[in-house]
Amino acid sequence: CLMMSLTPSRGCLLDLPWEDILVPHILCHLPLQQLLSLQRVSKSFQSLVQLYLANMRCFDSSQIGPAIPRAAFINLLKDNEVLQQLALQNCSDWLTDRELLPVIGQNHHLHQIQLKGCAQLSRHALVAISLSCPNLRRLSLAHCEWVDSLSLRSLADHCKALEAVDLTACRQLKDEAICYLVQKCSRLKSLSLAVNANVGDVAVEEIAKCCPELEHLDLTGCLRVKNDSIRVLAEYCPKLRSLKVKHCHNVAESSLSILRSRGVELDVEPPLQRALVLLQDVVGFAPFINLQI
């Protein structure tokens, strides 16, 4: 029924102004996969969809399916110069600098980029992002082990409006690189340094002192982080709402209790509650304990 109502012979849809009505107010409500199918209706619809793709503000590869072909990606974005959001979660099997750099180079309005797990890129991709996207606010580089201190320095120098950065499992990065990032990007509200054994107290203390707007910090598995830096975090980050320190074996309740008393969401339970959970697992019920004794 949808295709019948869109048939050009009816003269009811394509007669509407394309750039003023169809593209911004109608096509934007259709899933990307359906838009690509719509191109097969007629040459006129093919032209209409191409116009939409050229003016698309948000591209999310997951909307197309479990895997997007390399040629399709190149064709979809070849004419677009107005992207604001780019998410490429399921392109890791083939996405390299060769495919990504032209898209980055012609889209200077990007403020959100998701490259989680894109392992075949190189440090040149991050340098290109830093040079082409001065208004970038959110960037995910989780599990991109090609990120190094030099490329992160370029990002910090050119993208000072950053508010959220995910550097999970970027294992080349050490304290010095993280310190440089937060010194330049003091507007950060969310930062993940999870699964990085090279990150320690020096980085966490610099984060605390440079980022007063910080709300979320993920230090999961940062084995070198200790109590002292957590106390500094509590002192300098009044807006902190959540902190993840699971598997940080040198972080104890003595420092976490300060944040816990302020209502900060922690992924580590208080000692008593943790003991009760373990006891329940062993005996099969939660015993009554008189806490007034």
C-alpha positions in Angstrom: 0.0 0.0 0.0 2.9 2.3 0.8 4.5 1.7 -2.6 1.1 2.2 -4.4 0.6 5.5 -2.7 4.1 6.6 -3.7 3.7 5.7 -7.4 4.6 8.7 -9.6 1.5 8.2 -11.8 -0.6 9.3 -8.9 1.1 12.7 -9.0 0.6 13.2 -5.2 4.0 12.9 -3.7 6.7 13.9 -6.1 4.8 17.1 -7.0 5.6 18.4 -3.5 8.7 20.6 -3.1 11.6 18.1 -2.7 14.1 20.2 -0.7 11.5 22.1 1.4 9.0 19.3 2.1 9.9 15.8 1.1 13.5 15.6 2.3 13.2 17.4 5.7 9.7 16.4 6.7 8.8 13.1 5.1 11.8 11.0 4.1 13.5 11.7 7.4 10.9 9.5 9.1 11.6 6.4 7.0 14.3 3.9 8.0 17.4 4.1 5.9 17.0 0.6 4.6 13.5 1.4 3.3 14.8 4.5 1.6 17.4 2.5 -0.3 14.6 0.1 -1.4 12.5 3.1 -2.5 15.2 4.0 -5.1 14.0 1.0 -7.2 10.5 2.4 -7.7 11.5 4.8 -10.5 14.3 7.1 -11.7 12.5 10.0 -10.1 12.5 8.3 -6.7 16.1 7.4 -7.2 16.9 11.1 -7.7 14.8 12.0 -4.7 16.6 9.5 -2.4 20.0 10.7 -3.6 19.0 14.2 -2.7 18.0 13.0 0.7 21.3 11.2 1.2 23.3 14.3 0.2 21.4 16.3 2.8 21.3 13.7 5.6 22.5 14.9 9.0 22.8 11.6 10.7 24.3 8.3 9.4 24.1 5.1 11.5 25.4 2.0 9.7 23.4 -0.2 12.0 20.1 1.0 10.4 21.1 -0.7 7.2 21.6 -4.2 8.6 24.1 -6.5 10.3 26.8 -5.6 7.7 27.0 -2.8 5.2 29.1 -3.4 2.0 32.1 -1.2 1.4 30.8 0.0 -2.0 27.4 0.9 -0.5 29.0 3.0 2.2 31.1 4.9 -0.3 28.1 5.5 -2.6 25.7 6.6 0.2 28.0 9.3 1.5 29.9 10.5 -1.5 27.9 13.7 -2.0 27.2 14.5 1.7 28.9 17.5 3.2 26.4 18.3 6.0 26.7 15.3 8.3 26.5 16.0 12.0 26.4 12.5 13.4 28.4 9.5 12.1 28.1 6.0 13.7 30.0 3.1 12.1 29.7 0.2 14.6 29.4 -2.7 12.1 32.0 -1.8 9.5 35.1 -3.1 11.3 35.7 -5.9 8.9 36.5 -3.6 6.0 36.6 0.1 7.2 40.0 1.6 6.7 41.4 5.1 6.3 40.8 4.9 2.6 37.0 4.7 3.1 36.7 7.0 6.1 39.0 9.9 5.4 37.1 11.3 2.4 33.9 11.3 4.5 35.6 13.1 7.4 37.4 15.5 5.0 34.2 16.8 3.4 32.0 17.0 6.6 33.2 19.8 8.9 30.0 20.0 10.9 30.3 16.6 12.6 29.8 16.8 16.4 29.3 13.1 17.1 31.4 10.2 15.8 31.2 6.6 16.8 34.0 4.3 15.7 33.8 1.6 18.4 35.7 -1.5 17.4 36.9 -0.1 14.0 40.3 -1.9 14.4 41.6 -1.5 10.8 41.8 2.3 11.0 45.1 4.1 11.9 46.2 7.1 13.8 45.8 9.1 10.6 42.0 8.7 11.0 42.1 10.5 14.4 44.4 13.2 13.1 41.9 13.8 10.2 39.0 14.0 12.6 40.8 16.6 14.7 41.7 18.7 11.7 38.3 18.5 10.0 35.8 18.5 13.0 36.5 21.6 15.2 33.0 21.4 16.7 33.2 17.7 17.8 31.5 17.0 21.1 31.2 13.2 21.4 33.7 10.7 20.2 33.9 6.9 20.8 37.2 5.1 20.1 36.5 2.1 22.3 38.7 -0.9 21.4 40.7 1.1 18.8 44.2 0.1 19.8 45.7 2.2 17.0 45.0 5.4 19.0 48.4 6.6 20.3 49.5 9.6 22.3 50.5 11.7 19.2 47.1 11.4 17.5 45.3 12.0 20.9 47.4 15.2 21.3 46.2 16.4 17.9 42.6 15.7 19.0 43.1 17.7 22.2 44.7 20.6 20.3 41.9 21.1 17.8 38.7 19.7 19.4 38.4 21.7 22.6 34.6 21.5 22.7 34.7 17.8 23.5 32.2 16.7 26.2 32.3 12.9 25.9 35.3 10.6 25.0 35.4 6.8 25.1 38.9 5.5 25.2 38.1 2.0 26.5 40.9 -0.5 25.7 43.0 2.1 23.9 46.1 0.4 25.5 48.8 2.6 23.9 47.7 5.6 26.0 49.5 6.4 29.3 49.1 9.0 32.0 50.9 11.7 30.0 48.5 11.5 27.0 45.4 11.5 29.2 46.8 14.5 31.1 47.3 16.5 27.9 43.8 15.7 26.7 42.0 16.9 29.9 44.2 20.0 30.1 43.0 21.1 26.7 39.5 19.8 26.9 38.2 21.0 30.2 34.5 20.8 29.2 34.5 17.0 29.5 31.5 15.5 31.1 32.0 11.9 30.3 35.3 9.9 30.0 36.0 6.2 29.8 39.6 4.9 30.3 38.4 1.4 31.1 40.6 -1.7 30.5 43.9 0.2 30.4 46.5 -0.9 32.9 48.7 2.0 32.0 46.4 4.6 33.5 47.1 5.5 37.1 46.7 8.1 39.8 48.6 10.8 37.9 45.9 10.8 35.1 43.0 10.6 37.5 44.2 13.5 39.6 44.7 15.6 36.5 41.2 14.7 35.3 39.8 15.8 38.6 41.6 19.2 38.6 41.0 20.0 35.0 37.4 18.9 34.4 35.1 20.4 37.0 32.0 19.6 34.8 32.8 15.8 34.9 29.7 13.7 35.5 30.7 10.1 34.4 34.1 8.4 34.7 34.9 4.8 33.8 38.1 3.4 35.3 37.1 -0.3 35.1 40.2 -2.5 35.2 42.7 0.4 35.7 44.9 -1.5 38.0 47.2 1.4 38.9 44.5 3.6 40.2 44.6 4.0 44.0 42.7 5.6 46.9 44.5 8.9 46.8 43.4 9.9 43.3 39.8 8.9 44.1 39.8 11.3 47.1 41.1 14.0 44.8 38.3 13.2 42.4 35.8 13.6 45.2 37.2 16.9 46.2 37.4 18.6 42.7 34.4 17.1 40.8 31.2 18.2 42.6 29.0 17.2 39.6 30.2 13.6 39.4 27.2 11.3 39.1 28.7 7.9 38.4 32.1 6.2 38.8 33.1 2.7 37.7 36.1 1.2 39.5 35.3 -2.5 39.3 38.6 -4.6 39.2 40.6 -1.6 40.5 42.0 -3.7 43.3 43.8 -0.8 45.0 40.6 1.3 45.4 39.0 0.7 48.8 35.8 1.8 50.6 37.8 4.3 52.6 37.9 6.5 49.5 34.6 5.4 47.8 32.6 6.2 50.9 33.1 9.9 50.4 31.5 9.7 46.9 28.9 7.2 48.1 27.7 9.6 50.8 27.1 12.2 48.1 24.9 9.8 46.1 27.4 9.1 43.4 26.5 5.9 41.6 29.3 3.3 42.0 29.6 -0.1 40.5 31.2 -1.5 43.7 28.9 -2.4 46.5 29.6 -1.4 50.1 31.5 -4.1 52.1 28.5 -5.2 54.3 26.2 -5.5 51.3 28.7 -7.4 49.3 29.2 -9.8 52.3 25.4 -10.4 52.5 25.2 -11.2 48.8 28.0 -13.7 49.1 26.4 -15.3 52.2 23.0 -15.5 50.4 24.7 -17.3 47.5 26.2 -19.8 49.9 23.3 -20.6 52.3 20.4 -19.8 49.9 18.8 -17.0 52.0 19.5 -13.6 53.4 19.9 -13.9 57.2 18.5 -11.3 59.6 21.3 -9.3 61.1 20.7 -6.9 64.0 22.8 -3.9 63.0 22.2 -2.2 66.4 24.4 -4.7 68.2 
